[in-house]
Amino acid sequence: MYRFSYSEILEDAPEVGRERERAAFDRALDLLRDVEARGLAGKERTTAIGFMQDLWNILIADLLAPENALPAALRDDLMSIGAWTMQEAGEVLRSPGRSLAALIEVNTSIRDGLR
């Protein structure tokens, strides 16, 4: 049986959190890329965009939490990107012919920054 001190678990927590965030972004980006590549509309498009919106709702809530330890400037920048993502997601939902390329590009950059 393994025994870890609480401080050892806390030290690993940021890496685990980043890995989970990367996995969530990977899933969201896979959905968006599939919809874009196959030219899907309707439910598939709405589901993919909704997943990205849900992800950013969670991230923004975490960024606003008083216990979030990220530097204030970084939190502000990430919240701005999240707000843009939410706005762009709304635009692509209202305009079925609109490309998802901008959402994919920006969120790929954010995911890559989690390494």
C-alpha positions in Angstrom: 0.0 0.0 0.0 1.2 3.5 -0.8 1.4 6.3 1.7 1.7 9.9 0.6 1.8 12.9 2.7 -0.8 15.6 2.1 1.9 18.0 0.9 3.1 15.5 -1.7 -0.5 15.1 -3.0 -0.8 18.9 -3.1 2.4 19.2 -5.0 1.1 16.9 -7.7 -2.4 18.5 -7.9 -1.4 21.3 -10.3 0.0 18.8 -12.8 -3.1 16.6 -12.5 -5.4 19.7 -13.0 -3.5 20.8 -16.1 -3.7 17.3 -17.5 -7.4 17.2 -17.0 -7.8 20.7 -18.6 -5.7 19.5 -21.6 -7.9 16.4 -21.9 -11.0 18.6 -21.8 -9.6 20.9 -24.5 -8.6 17.9 -26.6 -12.1 16.6 -26.4 -13.7 20.0 -27.3 -11.2 20.5 -30.1 -11.8 17.0 -31.5 -15.5 17.7 -31.6 -15.1 21.0 -33.3 -12.6 19.7 -35.9 -14.8 16.8 -36.7 -17.8 19.1 -37.3 -15.7 21.5 -39.4 -14.0 18.8 -41.5 -17.2 17.0 -42.2 -19.3 20.1 -42.7 -21.8 18.9 -40.1 -24.7 21.1 -39.0 -27.6 20.7 -36.7 -27.3 18.6 -33.5 -23.6 17.7 -34.1 -22.5 21.3 -34.5 -24.6 22.4 -31.5 -23.2 19.6 -29.4 -19.6 20.5 -30.3 -20.0 24.2 -29.7 -21.9 23.5 -26.5 -19.1 21.4 -25.2 -16.7 24.2 -25.7 -19.1 26.7 -24.0 -19.5 24.3 -21.0 -15.7 24.0 -20.7 -15.2 27.8 -20.7 -18.1 28.2 -18.2 -16.2 25.9 -15.8 -12.8 27.6 -16.5 -14.2 31.1 -16.0 -15.9 30.1 -12.7 -12.5 28.7 -11.5 -10.7 31.8 -12.7 -13.1 34.0 -10.7 -12.7 31.9 -7.5 -10.9 33.8 -4.8 -8.7 30.7 -4.1 -7.4 30.6 -7.7 -3.6 31.0 -7.3 -2.8 32.2 -10.9 -1.4 35.7 -11.2 -4.2 38.3 -11.6 -2.9 39.4 -15.0 -3.0 35.8 -16.3 -6.5 35.2 -14.9 -7.7 38.4 -16.6 -6.2 37.4 -19.9 -7.7 34.0 -19.8 -11.1 35.4 -18.8 -10.9 37.7 -21.8 -10.1 34.7 -24.1 -13.0 32.8 -22.5 -15.4 35.8 -23.1 -14.3 36.0 -26.7 -14.7 32.2 -27.1 -18.3 32.4 -25.7 -19.1 35.3 -28.0 -17.7 33.6 -31.0 -19.5 30.4 -30.1 -22.8 32.3 -30.0 -22.0 33.8 -33.4 -21.3 30.4 -35.0 -24.5 29.0 -33.5 -26.5 31.9 -35.0 -24.7 31.5 -38.4 -24.6 27.9 -39.4 -22.4 28.6 -42.4 -19.7 30.3 -40.2 -16.4 28.5 -39.9 -15.2 27.1 -36.6 -11.6 27.8 -37.6 -11.1 30.8 -35.2 -12.5 28.8 -32.3 -10.3 25.9 -33.1 -7.2 28.0 -33.5 -7.5 30.1 -30.4 -8.5 27.1 -28.2 -5.7 25.0 -29.6 -3.3 27.8 -28.5 -4.7 27.8 -25.0 -4.6 23.9 -24.8 -0.9 24.0 -26.0 -0.1 26.5 -23.3 -1.1 24.1 -20.6 2.0 22.0 -21.2 
